[in-house]
């Protein structure tokens, strides 16, 4: 595609802006050529007549053919952006230019007439034609009129009737500009400054585009090195699906159902879920690198509904990990699931309406780490930070949390639900320190995002299946234990809530704002746990919450192995965890009046 820009040059005080424009085109021509666009620019001498403007245009067309050596018969079209009033009367200036330039009759002519931006429209049309295969070579040009001089007799004079009724229809671009200036009071000096600024911005934009193209052009740089090899296996490669007969699985569910109903006469409904998957993942690179991972995953979930005096409440408990069914078939394991689900349901049966307002919140260990996962973890994934859409973007080395807060992502913990021997790009997982003692240390990276950010991949390239693209994702994300005694943290709470378990929630990655519903929570007054509450939600934003941490317990725990993480339409298993956490000044939403 060939691009030429011509037209009458302004005179007087506008010469500085004109000189900048000529310099811009000349210096950026090599860069533009790398991007598939050729700029043919000649000195723009002052021209006063539209006739001379058109002559200049076809002269440049002739010079383009000579300079490039392109076979003129292969040119599909001349596309001319025409920003002068005469174009409204239907004259095809582009065709005239082709004929005057002695181009083959097969070269078409299209005149794009619009109020402003006609030359860019010409380029857009040519690009679209090339993309759909409607031609390979086009001449794009722009033609402007700063005066009311007719086009050398080729165009008719203004319609007397229209000129009398709507004189503004035949107003030249120069007069239009002067009218705008007089209305706004913009000085000539300011106009010149704007013109130069616009050219500088365009120059910078094209340079950035060239830099981006160099990053994604495989021929511009060497091939990325393959992930380092590892023989580490964090879990068994046995298939859990066939090791236990289906009848035994059904019998376990029936046994759990009967046991739960026998626990308490208030049990009205029991739901038992037993699930398992077995995945064989093989990563093959073009350079011959091959990595394989065999991943088992099992889960047991128990949900119990209790009823008393017409009131129904629910309790749920689950467990699982990258191991075989035999652990879940142990009576101690499934009985614990029944006991915990029933306990939570009975607690909620006695719950009262949750208060509302800003208060101190004490988060329990383990599963409450889901708040950390959603409100903070996603904001520490590399792609959001590369794009500048995370509240943590560009803040490496800054203090983003209270002292004592250390957050990591670790996919190398044996048998955990979120663990992986290698990620879905073949990179071994490891402990990635995200926040250390309150200071931001790094982000979670896949291979592509790591390369674009100039850092090493962290083993966080994950995808739901072979049908999905890898992206930076969490594995097991948690806050490490502190030094505070949980009982002492509780004693600090004068008025607040203790949240032990959570259900669903929503989070905005850009701001970190979140809303989470509590499934088990209690009132706390003067350091004592009081009545259970229902309908409590935690409201805040992750970056601010981190700065409000007033105590970190020494009782760290991971979740029981039930987490699923969604991002970009993909779901993957993940783990969370934390110690008891004291947070001051968190907004609690409730229904109490």
C-alpha positions as CSV (number, residue, x, y, z in Angstrom):
1,X,0.0,0.0,0.0
2,X,1.4,3.4,-1.0
3,X,0.4,6.6,0.8
4,X,0.9,10.1,-0.4
5,X,-0.4,13.3,1.2
6,X,-0.6,16.6,-0.6
7,X,-2.4,19.8,-0.7
8,X,-2.0,23.6,-0.4
9,X,0.5,24.5,2.3
10,X,-0.6,27.1,4.8
11,X,1.6,30.2,4.9
12,X,2.7,32.7,7.5
13,X,2.8,31.6,11.1
14,X,1.8,28.0,10.2
15,X,5.2,27.2,8.6
16,X,6.6,25.8,11.8
17,X,3.9,23.2,12.1
18,X,4.4,22.4,8.4
19,X,8.1,21.8,8.9
20,X,7.4,19.5,11.8
21,X,5.0,17.5,9.6
22,X,7.5,17.1,6.8
23,X,10.2,16.0,9.3
24,X,7.9,13.5,10.9
25,X,7.0,11.8,7.6
26,X,10.6,11.7,6.4
27,X,12.0,10.3,9.7
28,X,9.2,7.8,10.2
29,X,9.2,6.5,6.6
30,X,11.6,3.5,7.4
31,X,9.5,2.6,10.5
32,X,6.3,2.7,8.5
33,X,7.8,0.6,5.8
34,X,8.5,-2.1,8.3
35,X,4.8,-2.0,9.2
36,X,3.7,-2.5,5.5
37,X,3.0,1.2,4.8
38,X,5.2,3.3,2.4
39,X,5.2,7.0,2.9
40,X,6.1,9.0,-0.2
41,X,6.6,12.6,0.9
42,X,7.9,15.5,-1.0
43,X,8.5,19.1,0.1
44,X,5.1,20.8,0.4
45,X,5.5,24.1,-1.4
46,X,2.9,26.8,-1.0
47,X,0.2,26.3,-3.6
48,X,-2.7,28.7,-4.0
49,X,-4.8,27.1,-6.7
50,X,-6.8,23.9,-6.5
51,X,-5.8,23.1,-10.0
52,X,-2.2,23.1,-9.0
53,X,-3.1,21.0,-6.0
54,X,-4.5,18.3,-8.2
55,X,-1.6,18.5,-10.6
56,X,0.7,18.0,-7.6
57,X,-1.2,15.0,-6.6
58,X,-0.9,13.1,-9.9
59,X,2.7,14.2,-10.2
60,X,3.3,12.4,-6.9
61,X,1.5,9.3,-8.2
62,X,3.9,9.2,-11.2
63,X,6.9,9.6,-8.8
64,X,5.6,6.8,-6.7
65,X,5.5,4.4,-9.6
66,X,9.0,5.3,-10.6
67,X,10.5,5.2,-7.2
68,X,9.0,1.8,-6.1
69,X,9.2,0.0,-9.4
70,X,5.7,-1.4,-8.9
71,X,4.1,-2.6,-12.1
72,X,1.4,0.0,-12.7
73,X,-0.9,-2.7,-14.2
74,X,-1.0,-4.4,-10.8
75,X,-2.4,-1.4,-9.0
76,X,-6.0,-2.1,-8.2
77,X,-7.3,1.4,-7.4
78,X,-6.5,5.0,-6.6
79,X,-8.4,6.0,-3.5
80,X,-8.4,9.7,-2.9
81,X,-9.6,11.4,0.3
82,X,-11.2,14.7,-0.9
83,X,-12.0,17.4,1.6
84,X,-13.2,20.2,-0.6
85,X,-16.7,21.4,-1.3
86,X,-16.7,20.6,-5.0
87,X,-16.6,16.9,-4.3
88,X,-20.2,17.3,-3.2
89,X,-21.1,17.7,-6.8
90,X,-19.9,14.2,-7.7
91,X,-16.6,14.8,-9.6
92,X,-14.3,11.7,-9.4
93,X,-11.0,13.5,-8.8
94,X,-9.2,10.1,-8.2
95,X,-10.1,8.9,-11.7
96,X,-8.9,12.2,-13.3
97,X,-5.6,11.9,-11.4
98,X,-5.1,8.4,-12.7
99,X,-5.7,9.5,-16.3
100,X,-3.6,12.6,-16.1
101,X,-0.8,10.4,-14.6
102,X,-1.0,8.1,-17.6
103,X,-1.7,5.1,-15.5
104,X,-3.3,2.1,-17.2
105,X,-7.0,2.4,-17.8
106,X,-7.5,-0.7,-15.6
107,X,-6.5,1.3,-12.5
108,X,-9.7,2.4,-10.9
109,X,-10.5,5.6,-9.1
110,X,-12.5,6.1,-5.9
111,X,-13.0,9.6,-4.4
112,X,-13.9,9.6,-0.7
113,X,-15.6,12.8,0.1
114,X,-16.4,13.7,3.7
115,X,-16.3,16.7,5.9
116,X,-13.0,15.7,7.6
117,X,-10.6,12.8,7.9
118,X,-11.1,11.8,4.2
119,X,-7.4,10.8,3.7
120,X,-7.5,8.4,6.6
121,X,-10.7,7.0,5.3
122,X,-8.8,6.3,2.0
123,X,-6.2,4.3,3.9
124,X,-8.8,2.4,5.9
125,X,-10.6,1.4,2.7
126,X,-7.3,0.2,1.1
127,X,-6.4,-1.9,4.2
128,X,-9.8,-3.5,4.2
129,X,-9.6,-4.4,0.5
130,X,-6.1,-6.0,1.0
131,X,-7.4,-8.0,4.0
132,X,-10.3,-9.5,2.1
133,X,-8.1,-10.3,-0.9
134,X,-9.6,-7.7,-3.2
135,X,-6.3,-6.3,-4.3
136,X,-2.6,-6.1,-3.3
137,X,-1.5,-2.6,-4.4
138,X,-3.4,0.7,-3.9
139,X,-2.5,4.4,-4.2
140,X,-4.0,6.3,-1.3
141,X,-3.9,10.1,-1.3
142,X,-5.4,13.1,0.4
143,X,-6.5,16.3,-1.3
144,X,-7.4,19.5,0.6
145,X,-8.6,22.9,-0.3
146,X,-7.9,26.0,1.7
147,X,-9.5,28.3,-0.9
148,X,-12.5,28.6,-3.1
149,X,-10.6,28.4,-6.4
150,X,-12.3,26.0,-8.9
151,X,-10.3,22.8,-9.8
152,X,-8.7,24.0,-13.0
153,X,-12.0,24.0,-14.9
154,X,-12.7,20.3,-14.4
155,X,-15.3,20.9,-11.7
156,X,-18.4,23.0,-12.1
157,X,-18.8,26.3,-10.3
158,X,-21.1,26.3,-7.3
159,X,-24.7,26.0,-7.9
160,X,-26.1,29.6,-7.8
161,X,-29.3,28.4,-6.0
162,X,-27.5,26.4,-3.4
163,X,-24.8,29.0,-2.9
164,X,-27.5,31.6,-2.3
165,X,-29.6,29.5,0.0
166,X,-26.7,27.8,1.9
167,X,-23.4,29.7,1.5
168,X,-21.9,27.7,4.2
169,X,-22.0,24.6,2.0
170,X,-19.1,26.2,-0.1
171,X,-17.0,27.4,2.8
172,X,-13.3,26.5,2.4
173,X,-11.4,24.6,5.1
174,X,-9.3,27.7,5.8
175,X,-12.4,29.9,6.5
176,X,-13.9,27.1,8.6
177,X,-10.7,27.0,10.7
178,X,-10.7,30.8,11.1
179,X,-14.4,30.8,12.2
180,X,-13.6,28.2,14.9
181,X,-10.6,30.2,16.1
182,X,-12.6,33.4,16.3
183,X,-15.4,31.7,18.3
184,X,-13.0,30.1,20.8
185,X,-10.4,32.8,21.0
186,X,-7.5,30.4,20.3
187,X,-4.3,32.3,19.4
188,X,-2.2,31.6,16.3
189,X,0.7,30.6,18.6
190,X,-1.6,28.1,20.4
191,X,-2.6,26.7,17.0
192,X,1.0,26.2,16.0
193,X,1.7,24.5,19.4
194,X,-1.2,22.1,18.9
195,X,-0.1,21.3,15.4
196,X,3.4,20.4,16.5
197,X,2.1,18.4,19.5
198,X,-0.2,16.4,17.3
199,X,2.7,15.4,15.0
200,X,4.9,14.5,18.0
201,X,2.1,12.3,19.4
202,X,1.7,10.6,16.0
203,X,5.4,10.0,15.8
204,X,5.5,8.4,19.3
205,X,2.5,6.2,18.5
206,X,4.1,4.8,15.3
207,X,7.4,4.2,17.2
208,X,5.5,2.3,19.9
209,X,3.7,0.3,17.3
210,X,7.0,-0.7,15.7
211,X,8.4,-1.7,19.1
212,X,5.3,-3.9,19.7
213,X,5.6,-5.5,16.3
214,X,9.2,-6.4,17.1
215,X,8.1,-8.1,20.3
216,X,5.6,-10.3,18.6
217,X,7.6,-10.9,15.4
218,X,9.2,-14.3,15.8
219,X,11.8,-13.5,13.2
220,X,13.0,-10.4,15.2
221,X,14.3,-12.4,18.2
222,X,15.5,-15.8,19.0
223,X,13.2,-18.6,20.1
224,X,12.2,-18.7,23.7
225,X,14.1,-21.3,25.7
226,X,12.0,-24.3,26.8
227,X,11.0,-24.7,30.5
228,X,13.5,-26.5,32.7
229,X,13.0,-30.2,33.0
230,X,11.9,-31.8,36.3
231,X,11.3,-35.4,37.5
232,X,9.3,-34.2,40.5
233,X,5.9,-35.8,41.1
234,X,3.7,-34.1,43.7
235,X,1.0,-36.8,43.5
236,X,0.3,-40.3,42.4
237,X,-0.3,-41.1,38.7
238,X,-2.8,-43.8,39.5
239,X,-6.3,-43.6,38.1
240,X,-8.8,-43.1,40.9
241,X,-11.8,-43.8,38.6
242,X,-11.3,-47.5,38.1
243,X,-9.8,-48.5,41.4
244,X,-13.1,-48.4,43.3
245,X,-16.1,-50.2,41.8
246,X,-19.2,-48.0,41.1
247,X,-21.3,-50.0,43.5
248,X,-18.9,-49.2,46.4
249,X,-19.2,-45.5,45.5
250,X,-23.0,-45.7,45.6
251,X,-22.9,-47.6,48.9
252,X,-20.7,-44.9,50.5
253,X,-23.2,-42.1,49.5
254,X,-26.0,-44.2,51.0
255,X,-24.0,-44.8,54.2
256,X,-23.3,-41.1,54.6
257,X,-27.0,-40.2,54.0
258,X,-28.1,-42.7,56.7
259,X,-25.5,-41.6,59.2
260,X,-26.4,-37.9,58.8
261,X,-30.1,-38.6,59.3
262,X,-29.4,-40.7,62.4
263,X,-27.4,-37.8,63.9
264,X,-30.4,-35.5,64.6
265,X,-34.1,-35.8,64.1
266,X,-34.1,-32.2,62.6
267,X,-32.2,-33.4,59.5
268,X,-34.7,-33.0,56.7
269,X,-32.5,-33.4,53.6
270,X,-29.0,-34.8,52.8
271,X,-27.0,-34.4,49.6
272,X,-23.8,-36.3,49.0
273,X,-21.5,-35.7,46.1
274,X,-18.5,-37.9,45.2
275,X,-16.5,-37.0,42.2
276,X,-13.2,-37.7,40.6
277,X,-11.1,-36.9,37.5
278,X,-8.0,-38.3,35.9
279,X,-6.1,-36.1,33.4
280,X,-3.1,-36.9,31.3
281,X,-1.4,-33.7,30.1
282,X,1.4,-33.7,27.5
283,X,3.1,-30.5,26.4
284,X,5.0,-30.7,23.1
285,X,7.1,-27.8,21.7
286,X,8.3,-27.2,18.2
287,X,11.9,-27.5,19.4
288,X,11.3,-31.1,20.6
289,X,10.7,-30.3,24.3
290,X,8.1,-32.7,25.8
291,X,6.7,-32.7,29.3
292,X,4.0,-35.0,30.7
293,X,1.9,-34.8,33.8
294,X,-0.7,-37.2,35.1
295,X,-3.2,-35.6,37.5
296,X,-5.8,-37.3,39.7
297,X,-8.4,-35.3,41.6
298,X,-11.1,-36.4,44.0
299,X,-13.7,-34.7,46.1
300,X,-16.4,-35.5,48.7
301,X,-19.1,-33.0,49.5
302,X,-21.9,-33.3,52.1
303,X,-24.8,-30.8,52.4
304,X,-27.4,-31.1,55.2
305,X,-30.7,-29.2,55.5
306,X,-32.2,-29.1,59.0
307,X,-35.7,-27.9,60.0
308,X,-37.1,-26.7,63.3
309,X,-40.4,-24.9,63.8
310,X,-40.8,-24.3,60.1
311,X,-37.4,-22.8,59.7
312,X,-34.8,-24.4,57.5
313,X,-31.1,-23.8,57.3
314,X,-28.2,-25.5,55.4
315,X,-24.7,-26.6,56.3
316,X,-22.1,-27.7,53.9
317,X,-18.6,-29.3,54.1
318,X,-16.3,-30.8,51.6
319,X,-12.8,-32.2,51.2
320,X,-10.6,-33.4,48.4
321,X,-7.2,-33.3,46.7
322,X,-4.9,-35.0,44.3
323,X,-5.0,-38.5,45.7
324,X,-7.2,-41.6,45.4
325,X,-10.6,-42.4,46.8
326,X,-9.3,-44.5,49.6
327,X,-8.7,-41.4,51.8
328,X,-12.3,-40.4,51.4
329,X,-13.6,-43.9,52.1
330,X,-12.0,-43.8,55.6
331,X,-14.8,-43.6,58.2
332,X,-13.0,-40.9,60.1
333,X,-12.9,-38.7,57.0
334,X,-16.5,-38.9,55.9
335,X,-17.8,-38.8,59.5
336,X,-16.0,-35.6,60.0
337,X,-17.7,-34.2,56.8
338,X,-21.1,-35.2,58.2
339,X,-20.4,-33.7,61.6
340,X,-19.1,-30.4,60.2
341,X,-22.0,-30.0,57.8
342,X,-24.5,-30.7,60.5
343,X,-22.8,-28.4,63.0
344,X,-22.9,-25.5,60.6
345,X,-26.6,-26.1,59.8
346,X,-27.6,-26.2,63.5
347,X,-25.6,-23.1,64.1
348,X,-27.5,-21.3,61.4
349,X,-30.7,-22.5,62.8
350,X,-30.2,-20.3,65.8
351,X,-28.8,-17.3,63.9
352,X,-30.1,-13.8,64.2
353,X,-30.0,-11.0,61.6
354,X,-26.6,-9.6,60.9
355,X,-25.8,-6.0,61.9
356,X,-24.6,-3.4,59.4
357,X,-21.9,-0.8,59.5
358,X,-18.2,-0.4,59.7
359,X,-16.7,-2.7,62.4
360,X,-13.7,-4.9,63.3
361,X,-13.7,-8.3,61.6
362,X,-11.9,-11.5,62.7
363,X,-11.5,-14.0,59.9
364,X,-10.9,-17.7,60.9
365,X,-8.1,-19.8,59.5
366,X,-8.3,-21.9,56.3
367,X,-11.2,-21.5,54.0
368,X,-11.7,-17.7,54.8
369,X,-8.6,-17.3,52.6
370,X,-11.0,-17.3,49.7
371,X,-11.4,-13.6,50.4
372,X,-7.6,-13.2,50.0
373,X,-7.8,-15.3,46.8
374,X,-10.5,-13.2,45.1
375,X,-9.9,-9.7,46.4
376,X,-6.1,-9.7,46.2
377,X,-4.9,-12.8,44.4
378,X,-6.4,-12.0,41.0
379,X,-4.9,-8.5,41.2
380,X,-1.5,-10.1,41.5
381,X,-1.7,-12.1,38.3
382,X,0.8,-10.9,35.7
383,X,-1.5,-10.2,32.7
384,X,-3.7,-7.7,34.7
385,X,-0.5,-5.9,35.8
386,X,1.1,-5.8,32.3
387,X,-2.1,-4.2,30.9
388,X,-2.2,-1.8,33.8
389,X,-5.7,-2.9,34.9
390,X,-4.8,-4.0,38.4
391,X,-4.7,-1.9,41.5
392,X,-1.2,-3.3,42.0
393,X,0.1,-2.4,38.6
394,X,3.6,-0.8,38.7
395,X,3.9,-1.0,42.4
396,X,6.8,-3.5,42.8
397,X,8.8,-2.6,45.8
398,X,6.1,-0.5,47.4
399,X,4.4,-1.2,50.7
400,X,0.9,-2.4,49.8
401,X,0.0,-4.1,53.1
402,X,0.5,-3.9,56.8
403,X,3.8,-5.1,58.2
404,X,3.7,-8.9,59.0
405,X,1.6,-9.7,55.9
406,X,3.2,-12.2,53.6
407,X,1.3,-13.7,50.7
408,X,2.6,-16.5,48.4
409,X,1.4,-18.7,45.6
410,X,2.7,-22.2,45.9
411,X,1.8,-25.0,43.4
412,X,4.4,-27.4,44.7
413,X,2.6,-28.6,47.9
414,X,2.1,-32.4,47.7
415,X,-1.4,-33.8,47.1
416,X,-3.1,-30.4,47.3
417,X,-6.0,-29.6,45.0
418,X,-4.4,-26.5,43.5
419,X,-0.9,-28.1,43.1
420,X,0.7,-29.1,39.8
421,X,4.0,-30.9,39.2
422,X,4.3,-28.7,36.1
423,X,1.9,-26.0,34.9
424,X,0.1,-26.3,31.5
425,X,3.1,-24.9,29.6
426,X,5.6,-27.4,31.1
427,X,7.1,-25.0,33.7
428,X,7.7,-26.6,37.2
429,X,5.6,-24.9,39.9
430,X,7.3,-23.3,43.0
431,X,6.7,-20.9,45.8
432,X,6.2,-17.4,44.4
433,X,6.5,-14.7,47.0
434,X,3.9,-12.0,46.0
435,X,3.9,-9.8,49.2
436,X,6.6,-10.1,51.8
437,X,6.3,-8.3,55.1
438,X,3.9,-5.9,53.5
439,X,6.0,-5.1,50.4
440,X,5.0,-6.1,46.9
441,X,7.6,-8.5,45.5
442,X,6.3,-9.9,42.3
443,X,3.4,-11.2,40.2
444,X,2.3,-14.7,39.0
445,X,3.4,-15.3,35.4
446,X,2.9,-17.6,32.5
447,X,5.5,-17.9,29.8
448,X,4.1,-15.3,27.3
449,X,3.4,-12.7,29.9
450,X,6.7,-13.2,31.6
451,X,8.5,-12.6,28.2
452,X,6.5,-9.5,27.5
453,X,7.3,-8.1,31.0
454,X,11.0,-9.2,30.9
455,X,10.8,-11.6,33.9
456,X,11.0,-15.3,34.5
457,X,7.8,-17.5,34.4
458,X,6.7,-18.6,37.8
459,X,4.8,-21.8,36.8
460,X,1.4,-20.2,36.9
461,X,0.5,-20.8,33.2
462,X,-2.8,-22.7,33.5
463,X,-5.8,-23.6,31.3
464,X,-9.0,-25.6,31.8
465,X,-8.3,-28.0,28.9
466,X,-6.4,-28.4,25.6
467,X,-9.2,-26.3,24.0
468,X,-8.3,-23.2,26.0
469,X,-5.3,-20.7,26.0
470,X,-3.0,-20.7,29.0
471,X,-3.0,-17.6,31.2
472,X,-1.6,-16.5,34.5
473,X,-3.6,-18.3,37.2
474,X,-3.3,-19.0,40.9
475,X,-2.5,-22.5,42.3
476,X,-2.5,-22.5,46.1
477,X,-2.6,-18.9,47.2
478,X,-2.4,-18.1,50.9
479,X,-1.1,-15.8,53.7
480,X,1.6,-17.2,55.9
481,X,1.3,-17.5,59.6
482,X,2.2,-14.6,61.9
483,X,3.1,-14.4,65.6
484,X,-0.2,-13.5,67.2
485,X,-2.2,-15.8,69.5
486,X,-5.7,-16.3,68.0
487,X,-7.3,-16.0,71.5
488,X,-5.5,-12.7,72.0
489,X,-6.7,-11.4,68.6
490,X,-10.3,-12.2,69.7
491,X,-9.8,-10.3,72.9
492,X,-9.0,-7.1,71.0
493,X,-12.5,-7.1,69.3
494,X,-14.8,-4.7,71.2
495,X,-17.6,-4.9,68.7
496,X,-17.5,-6.8,65.4
497,X,-18.0,-10.2,63.8
498,X,-16.1,-13.4,63.6
499,X,-16.4,-15.0,60.1
500,X,-15.6,-18.7,59.9
501,X,-16.9,-19.7,56.5
502,X,-17.9,-18.0,53.2
503,X,-20.1,-18.7,50.2
504,X,-20.2,-16.8,47.0
505,X,-18.8,-13.4,46.2
506,X,-17.8,-10.9,43.5
507,X,-14.7,-8.8,42.9
508,X,-13.6,-6.1,40.4
509,X,-10.0,-6.7,39.4
510,X,-9.3,-3.1,38.5
511,X,-10.2,-1.6,41.8
512,X,-10.1,-4.7,44.0
513,X,-13.6,-4.0,45.4
514,X,-15.3,-7.1,46.6
515,X,-18.5,-8.4,48.2
516,X,-18.5,-11.8,50.0
517,X,-21.4,-13.5,51.8
518,X,-20.7,-15.3,55.1
519,X,-22.2,-18.8,55.6
520,X,-21.0,-19.0,59.2
521,X,-20.4,-16.0,61.3
522,X,-20.9,-14.7,64.9
523,X,-21.3,-11.5,66.7
524,X,-18.3,-10.5,68.9
525,X,-18.6,-8.1,71.8
526,X,-15.9,-7.3,74.3
527,X,-13.7,-10.1,73.1
528,X,-16.4,-12.8,73.4
529,X,-18.1,-14.8,70.7
530,X,-21.8,-14.3,70.8
531,X,-24.9,-15.3,68.8
532,X,-24.5,-16.6,65.2
533,X,-25.6,-14.2,62.5
534,X,-27.3,-14.7,59.1
535,X,-27.1,-12.5,56.0
536,X,-23.7,-10.9,56.7
537,X,-21.6,-9.7,53.8
538,X,-18.1,-8.3,53.8
539,X,-17.6,-5.2,51.6
540,X,-14.3,-3.5,50.8
541,X,-11.4,-3.5,48.4
542,X,-8.4,-5.7,48.6
543,X,-5.6,-3.1,48.5
544,X,-7.2,-1.1,51.4
545,X,-8.0,-4.2,53.4
546,X,-4.4,-5.3,53.4
547,X,-3.4,-2.0,55.0
548,X,-6.0,-2.5,57.8
549,X,-4.7,-5.8,59.0
550,X,-4.1,-5.4,62.7
551,X,-3.0,-9.0,63.6
552,X,-1.9,-12.2,62.0
553,X,-2.4,-15.4,63.9
554,X,0.0,-18.3,64.3
555,X,-2.6,-20.9,63.4
556,X,-2.2,-21.1,59.6
557,X,-4.4,-23.6,57.8
558,X,-5.1,-24.5,54.2
559,X,-8.6,-25.2,53.0
560,X,-10.0,-28.7,52.8
561,X,-9.7,-29.0,49.1
562,X,-12.9,-27.8,47.4
563,X,-11.9,-24.6,45.7
564,X,-12.6,-23.7,42.0
565,X,-11.3,-20.6,40.4
566,X,-12.9,-18.9,37.4
567,X,-11.2,-16.5,35.0
568,X,-11.7,-15.7,31.3
569,X,-14.4,-18.3,31.0
570,X,-12.1,-21.0,32.3
571,X,-12.4,-22.9,35.6
572,X,-9.4,-24.7,37.3
573,X,-9.0,-26.2,40.8
574,X,-7.3,-24.0,43.3
575,X,-6.3,-23.9,47.0
576,X,-6.6,-21.1,49.6
577,X,-5.5,-20.6,53.1
578,X,-4.6,-18.2,55.9
579,X,-4.2,-17.9,59.7
580,X,-6.6,-16.1,61.9
581,X,-6.7,-12.5,60.7
582,X,-7.8,-9.4,62.5
583,X,-9.0,-6.5,60.2
584,X,-10.0,-3.1,61.5
585,X,-12.7,-0.9,59.9
586,X,-14.2,-3.3,57.4
587,X,-17.7,-2.6,56.1
588,X,-20.3,-5.3,57.0
589,X,-23.6,-5.5,55.2
590,X,-26.5,-6.9,57.2
591,X,-30.3,-7.1,57.6
592,X,-30.7,-6.1,61.2
593,X,-32.8,-3.0,61.9
